[in-house]
Amino acid sequence: MLNSIEGAINTLQSIYSFMIIGYVLLSWLPNARDSFIGVFLGKLVEPYLGIFRRFIPPIGGMLDLSPIIALFALRFIAAGLMGVIKFFVN
């Protein structure tokens, strides 16, 4: 049972990470965020990235490091959640 929970958490973390990366890559293409996929990813990813954008301003007005920090935080959240689950199951 613990392996299936760990697999589910890792899968969800990977999917959301790829969504963040895809959304960032769409920002490099003109008008890509206005497409259906861009709007869809924006609705799912922007609330999470917005948390980090409030505290991490873009460097030089162009380079936004908040997605990188958000990906690290997402990995730490997933690992912390697994640690809590393992603590209570064992």
C-alpha distance (Angstrom), angle and dihedral (degrees) to the residues before:
residue distance angle dihedral
M1 . . .
L2 3.79 . .
N3 3.81 91.0 .
S4 3.79 91.9 53.8
I5 3.82 91.6 49.8
E6 3.79 90.9 48.0
G7 3.80 90.4 48.2
A8 3.80 91.5 50.0
I9 3.81 92.7 49.7
N10 3.80 91.9 47.5
T11 3.80 91.4 47.4
L12 3.81 93.0 50.0
Q13 3.80 91.0 46.5
S14 3.81 91.1 50.5
I15 3.80 93.6 47.8
Y16 3.80 92.4 49.6
S17 3.81 90.9 46.1
F18 3.80 90.5 53.5
M19 3.80 89.5 48.1
I20 3.81 90.2 54.2
I21 3.81 91.8 47.2
G22 3.80 91.1 47.8
Y23 3.78 91.4 49.9
V24 3.80 91.1 50.5
L25 3.81 91.5 48.7
L26 3.81 89.9 51.1
S27 3.79 88.6 59.1
W28 3.80 88.9 65.4
L29 3.80 92.7 59.9
P30 3.81 120.6 73.1
N31 3.82 113.3 -108.0
A32 3.82 92.3 -7.7
R33 3.79 92.4 123.3
D34 3.81 88.8 58.0
S35 3.81 91.1 61.1
F36 3.79 122.4 95.5
I37 3.80 92.4 -100.4
G38 3.80 92.3 47.1
V39 3.79 92.9 50.9
F40 3.81 91.5 45.1
L41 3.81 93.1 50.0
G42 3.79 90.4 44.0
K43 3.81 91.8 56.6
L44 3.80 90.7 51.6
V45 3.80 100.9 38.5
E46 3.82 106.9 31.1
P47 3.83 96.5 71.2
Y48 3.81 90.0 56.8
L49 3.81 94.9 41.7
G50 3.79 90.6 46.2
I51 3.79 89.8 66.6
F52 3.80 90.4 60.3
R53 3.79 95.5 39.2
R54 3.80 89.9 60.9
F55 3.82 90.4 62.1
I56 3.81 103.3 29.1
P57 3.81 114.1 57.0
P58 3.82 119.7 -158.9
I59 3.79 114.5 -91.5
G60 3.78 111.4 -116.6
G61 3.78 89.8 -5.7
M62 3.81 91.0 -77.7
L63 3.81 112.6 59.0
D64 3.80 111.9 75.4
L65 3.80 111.7 -165.5
S66 3.80 95.4 176.1
P67 3.84 94.9 96.1
I68 3.81 90.3 55.9
I69 3.80 91.9 50.6
A70 3.82 89.5 44.0
L71 3.82 90.8 54.5
F72 3.81 91.4 50.7
A73 3.80 90.6 47.7
L74 3.81 91.2 49.0
R75 3.80 90.4 53.5
F76 3.82 91.4 48.8
I77 3.81 90.9 48.1
A78 3.81 91.2 51.7
A79 3.81 91.8 47.5
G80 3.81 91.6 46.6
L81 3.79 91.5 49.3
M82 3.80 90.2 51.7
G83 3.81 90.2 49.0
V84 3.79 91.5 53.1
I85 3.79 92.2 47.1
K86 3.81 92.1 48.7
F87 3.80 90.1 48.5
F88 3.79 93.3 54.7
V89 3.82 96.6 39.7
N90 3.79 95.4 50.3
